[in-house]
Amino acid sequence: MNRDGIYHLPEGSKETTFCYDDSLPALPLPKLEHTLKRYLESLKPFGTAQELEASKKVIEEFRTGIGGKLHALLEEKAKHEKNWSVPIPALFSKMKSSLVFVLALVALSSASPFGFPKRVVRSVSQETLDLAFDSIVEIYRTVERTYPAELVQEIVHEILENDGAFNFTPELRAKLDEKRVELKQNMMDAQEQIITGGEPLPEVILEKIRLYLDYSVGTLLDLTPFQLMEEITKEVLKNGGSFAFSDEILVLLEESKVAYKDGMKRLLDYEFEVFEDLIELDDDLRQKIYVAVEYMIDRTYDAIPWELLEDTVYYILENDGSVQLSEELVERIETNKDELREKLRDALDYVDDLLNGKFDPEPL
């Protein structure tokens, strides 16, 4: 190479590598038919006549199916942006987090629209499980951000004044109603950020994601067992802070878990419906997803830190309802968060083995 012919920017120059990108012409978008024709031509030196005929059928199904839909998205993007390229495979691999235990879209892992008109998925990637973990953690963070300490203190004081009953004053009830709307939007925004990775996506895809998130977050909030929480609070306060639950409370806990599983199954079915034009699930994997979600719900209930909650309630009662916890309790709470993360990882490892066929699930 003749290095004398290399152009060097003078020292102190304000020019950069991509500073003239805006002056370049728009990236041309090839026609789908032309691309598929060239693809078929590239196969001819390597395939038998029979194999090429089979390839032609697959290519035509792709052209008239998902391929045509995806190309239409690229055409729409090309009307408004110079660089129409969309990281399609990355997009579909990111659209794998479900809101709750983030296994609703788990079946769509490692999906790519290229190669088949509608891909049948039978396994789940580690990337999907990582997204599941991130999404669950983000739910808790979003709740913490939405409800400031002053509001939590106000809630606790009114609950104590009413012996555990959730009979809030109209003023506090109005605040809580506003917070519910805010929480739903905050959770939707947080989940959309995780799913899309902050990348600009075609409007058609975003509409699907937002449609799903609106339903799923609303379902999550509706499934929150406030009546059970109220009954537990009344009994705990009646017993001076003890979490030695009565048989009635234990029955309510089991009923709550059953209701939550039913609600999650409805959410899964809705998600499969929303994204059915992108990925096809076989019956075997669909059943495994149902089992995986039930397993995650069971493990979540098992992981409830009752002893820590009991000690926290004792501390609040001893300090006239103050939610300013001691350093020791705060440290225990942080340690418990780390333990919960590890338990979640273990549960997701089980789910990974289940969905990847390392063992067969027990029938529901």
C-alpha positions in Angstrom: 0.0 0.0 0.0 1.2 3.5 -0.8 0.8 5.3 2.4 1.6 8.6 0.8 -1.7 8.4 -0.9 -3.7 8.1 2.3 -5.7 11.2 3.3 -5.0 12.3 6.8 -7.1 14.9 8.7 -5.0 17.8 9.7 -4.5 18.2 13.5 -7.3 20.2 15.1 -9.7 19.5 12.2 -13.4 19.4 13.1 -14.1 16.8 10.5 -15.0 13.3 11.7 -15.5 9.9 10.1 -19.2 10.2 9.7 -19.7 14.0 9.6 -20.8 14.0 5.9 -23.3 11.1 6.2 -26.3 13.5 5.9 -25.0 14.6 2.5 -24.9 11.1 1.1 -27.8 9.7 -1.0 -30.3 7.3 0.7 -29.4 3.7 0.8 -31.4 2.0 -2.0 -33.8 -0.8 -1.0 -33.6 -3.8 -3.3 -36.9 -5.4 -4.4 -37.8 -8.5 -2.6 -38.3 -10.5 -5.8 -34.9 -9.5 -7.1 -33.2 -10.6 -3.8 -35.0 -13.9 -3.8 -34.1 -14.5 -7.4 -30.4 -14.0 -6.7 -30.7 -16.2 -3.6 -32.0 -19.0 -5.7 -29.3 -18.5 -8.3 -26.7 -18.8 -5.6 -28.1 -22.2 -4.6 -27.9 -23.8 -8.1 -24.2 -24.9 -8.0 -24.8 -26.8 -4.7 -28.3 -28.4 -5.0 -29.8 -31.3 -6.9 -32.8 -30.7 -9.1 -35.1 -32.0 -6.4 -33.5 -29.8 -3.7 -33.8 -26.8 -5.9 -37.5 -27.4 -6.5 -38.0 -27.7 -2.7 -36.1 -24.4 -2.2 -38.3 -22.7 -4.8 -41.4 -23.7 -2.8 -39.9 -22.4 0.4 -38.9 -19.1 -1.2 -42.3 -18.6 -2.7 -44.0 -19.2 0.7 -41.6 -16.7 2.2 -42.3 -14.1 -0.5 -46.1 -14.4 0.0 -45.9 -14.8 3.8 -43.8 -13.2 6.4 -41.2 -12.1 3.9 -43.7 -9.8 2.2 -44.8 -8.4 5.5 -41.3 -7.6 6.6 -40.3 -6.1 3.3 -43.4 -3.8 3.6 -42.0 -2.6 6.9 -38.6 -1.9 5.3 -40.3 0.0 2.5 -42.2 2.2 5.0 -39.0 2.9 6.9 -37.2 3.7 3.7 -39.7 6.5 3.0 -38.6 8.4 6.1 -35.0 7.4 6.8 -31.8 7.3 4.6 -30.7 4.0 6.2 -33.7 1.7 6.0 -31.8 -1.3 7.5 -33.5 -2.7 10.6 -31.8 -5.2 12.9 -34.6 -7.7 12.4 -33.0 -10.8 14.0 -32.0 -8.7 17.0 -35.5 -7.2 17.2 -37.2 -10.6 17.4 -34.7 -12.0 19.9 -35.4 -8.9 22.1 -39.1 -9.3 21.9 -38.8 -12.2 24.2 -39.5 -10.8 27.6 -42.9 -11.3 29.1 -44.0 -8.9 31.7 -44.7 -11.0 34.7 -42.3 -13.8 35.0 -41.3 -12.9 31.5 -42.0 -16.3 30.0 -44.9 -15.3 28.0 -42.8 -14.4 25.0 -40.2 -16.9 25.9 -41.3 -19.2 23.1 -40.2 -16.6 20.6 -36.6 -16.8 21.5 -33.9 -17.1 18.8 -36.6 -16.4 16.2 -35.5 -15.1 12.8 -37.8 -14.3 9.9 -35.2 -15.5 7.3 -35.3 -19.0 6.0 -38.9 -20.0 6.6 -42.2 -18.2 6.1 -43.2 -18.8 9.8 -40.6 -20.4 12.1 -41.7 -23.1 14.4 -39.7 -22.6 17.7 -39.0 -25.4 20.0 -36.4 -24.0 22.4 -35.4 -20.9 24.4 -32.1 -19.0 24.3 -30.1 -17.8 27.3 -30.6 -14.3 26.0 -34.3 -14.7 26.6 -33.7 -15.9 30.2 -31.4 -12.9 30.8 -34.2 -10.6 29.5 -36.6 -12.4 31.9 -34.3 -11.7 34.8 -33.8 -8.1 33.9 -37.5 -7.5 33.4 -38.5 -9.0 36.8 -35.9 -6.9 38.6 -37.1 -3.8 36.7 -40.7 -4.4 37.9 -39.7 -4.1 41.5 -37.5 -1.0 40.8 -40.4 0.7 39.0 -42.7 0.1 42.0 -40.1 1.6 44.3 -39.6 4.6 42.1 -43.3 5.3 41.7 -44.2 5.2 45.4 -42.1 7.7 47.4 -41.3 7.1 51.1 -43.7 9.9 52.2 -46.7 8.2 50.5 -45.7 4.8 51.9 -45.6 6.4 55.4 -49.1 7.9 54.9 -50.4 4.5 53.8 -48.9 2.7 56.8 -50.3 5.3 59.3 -53.9 4.9 57.9 -53.7 1.1 58.0 -52.5 1.2 61.6 -55.3 3.6 62.5 -57.9 1.2 61.0 -56.5 -2.0 62.6 -55.2 -3.3 59.3 -58.3 -2.4 57.2 -57.6 -0.7 53.8 -60.3 1.9 54.5 -58.4 4.9 53.2 -59.5 8.5 53.4 -60.9 10.0 50.2 -57.7 12.1 49.9 -55.4 9.1 50.2 -57.6 7.0 47.9 -57.4 9.7 45.2 -53.6 9.7 45.5 -53.5 5.9 45.2 -55.8 6.0 42.2 -53.4 8.5 40.5 -50.4 6.3 41.4 -52.0 3.3 39.9 -52.3 5.1 36.6 -48.7 6.3 36.9 -47.4 2.9 37.9 -49.0 1.3 34.9 -47.5 3.8 32.5 -44.1 3.5 34.2 -44.1 -0.2 34.0 -45.2 -0.1 30.3 -42.3 2.3 29.5 -39.8 0.2 31.4 -40.8 -3.0 29.7 -40.9 -1.4 26.3 -37.3 -0.2 26.9 -36.2 -3.7 27.8 -38.0 -5.4 24.9 -36.8 -3.0 22.2 -33.4 -2.2 23.7 -34.1 1.5 23.0 -33.9 0.9 19.2 -36.2 2.7 16.8 -38.6 0.0 15.5 -41.2 0.0 12.7 -44.5 1.3 13.9 -46.3 -1.9 13.1 -44.1 -3.8 15.5 -44.3 -1.1 18.2 -48.1 -1.2 18.0 -48.0 -4.9 18.7 -45.6 -4.5 21.7 -47.7 -1.6 23.2 -50.9 -3.5 22.6 -49.5 -6.4 24.5 -48.0 -4.3 27.3 -51.2 -2.4 27.9 -53.1 -5.6 28.4 -50.3 -7.4 30.4 -49.6 -4.6 32.8 -53.3 -4.0 33.4 -53.7 -7.8 34.0 -50.8 -7.7 36.4 -52.2 -4.9 38.5 -55.7 -6.5 38.5 -54.2 -9.8 39.8 -52.6 -8.1 42.8 -54.3 -9.8 45.7 -55.3 -6.7 47.7 -58.1 -8.5 49.6 -55.6 -11.1 50.7 -53.1 -8.5 51.7 -55.8 -6.7 53.8 -56.8 -9.9 55.6 -53.2 -10.7 56.3 -52.5 -7.2 57.7 -55.6 -7.3 59.9 -54.6 -10.7 61.4 -51.0 -9.7 61.8 -51.9 -6.5 63.7 -54.4 -8.4 65.8 -51.6 -10.8 66.8 -49.2 -8.0 67.7 -47.1 -8.4 64.5 -46.9 -12.2 64.5 -47.0 -14.0 61.1 -48.3 -17.2 62.6 -51.2 -17.4 60.1 -54.5 -19.0 60.8 -55.8 -21.8 58.6 -58.2 -19.3 57.0 -55.2 -17.1 55.8 -53.3 -20.2 54.5 -56.4 -21.2 52.5 -56.6 -17.6 51.1 -52.9 -17.8 50.1 -53.5 -21.0 48.1 -56.6 -19.6 46.5 -54.6 -16.5 45.5 -51.9 -18.6 43.9 -54.5 -20.5 41.9 -56.2 -17.3 40.7 -52.8 -15.9 39.7 -52.0 -18.9 37.7 -55.3 -18.7 35.9 -54.7 -15.0 35.1 -51.3 -15.8 33.8 -52.6 -18.4 31.5 -55.0 -15.9 30.0 -52.1 -13.5 29.6 -50.1 -16.2 27.8 -52.9 -17.0 25.4 -53.4 -13.3 24.6 -49.7 -12.9 23.9 -49.7 -16.0 21.6 -52.6 -14.4 19.8 -50.9 -11.0 19.4 -47.7 -12.4 18.0 -49.1 -15.4 16.1 -48.3 -13.9 12.7 -44.6 -13.8 13.6 -43.9 -17.2 15.2 -45.7 -20.5 15.2 -45.6 -22.6 18.4 -46.1 -26.3 18.3 -48.4 -27.8 21.0 -45.5 -29.4 22.8 -43.7 -26.1 23.4 -46.9 -24.3 24.3 -47.6 -26.8 27.0 -44.1 -26.4 28.3 -44.5 -22.7 28.6 -47.7 -23.1 30.6 -45.8 -25.5 33.0 -42.8 -23.1 33.2 -45.0 -20.2 34.2 -46.8 -22.3 36.9 -43.4 -23.3 38.2 -42.2 -19.7 38.3 -45.3 -18.7 40.2 -44.8 -21.5 42.8 -41.2 -20.6 43.3 -42.1 -16.9 43.7 -44.6 -17.7 46.4 -42.1 -20.1 48.1 -39.5 -17.2 48.1 -41.7 -14.7 50.0 -39.4 -13.7 53.0 -42.0 -14.1 55.8 -39.5 -13.9 58.6 -38.0 -10.7 57.3 -41.5 -9.2 56.8 -42.5 -10.2 60.3 -39.4 -8.5 61.8 -40.1 -5.4 59.7 -43.6 -5.2 61.0 -42.4 -5.6 64.6 -40.0 -2.8 64.1 -42.6 -0.5 62.6 -45.0 -1.2 65.4 -42.3 -0.6 68.0 -41.5 2.8 66.4 -45.0 4.2 66.2 -45.6 3.3 62.6 -42.4 4.8 61.2 -41.1 3.3 57.9 -37.6 4.7 58.6 -36.1 1.3 59.1 -32.9 0.5 61.1 -29.6 0.0 59.3 -29.7 -3.7 60.2 -33.1 -4.2 58.6 -32.1 -2.3 55.5 -29.0 -4.5 55.2 -31.1 -7.6 55.6 -33.5 -6.4 52.9 -30.6 -5.8 50.5 -29.2 -9.2 51.3 -32.6 -10.7 50.7 -32.8 -9.0 47.3 -29.5 -10.7 46.3 -30.9 -14.1 47.6 -34.0 -13.6 45.6 -32.0 -12.9 42.5 -30.1 -16.1 43.0 -33.3 -18.1 43.5 -34.7 -16.5 40.3 -31.6 -17.6 38.4 -32.0 -21.1 39.7 -35.7 -21.1 38.7 -34.8 -19.9 35.2 -32.2 -22.6 34.9 -35.0 -25.1 35.5 -37.1 -23.4 32.9 -34.2 -23.4 30.5 -33.8 -27.2 30.8 -37.6 -27.7 30.5 -38.1 -25.6 27.4 -35.0 -27.1 25.7 -36.3 -30.6 26.2 -33.9 -31.9 28.8 -36.8 -33.5 30.6 -40.6 -33.8 30.1 -42.9 -31.7 32.2 -45.5 -33.2 34.4 -49.0 -32.7 32.9 -51.0 -29.8 34.3 
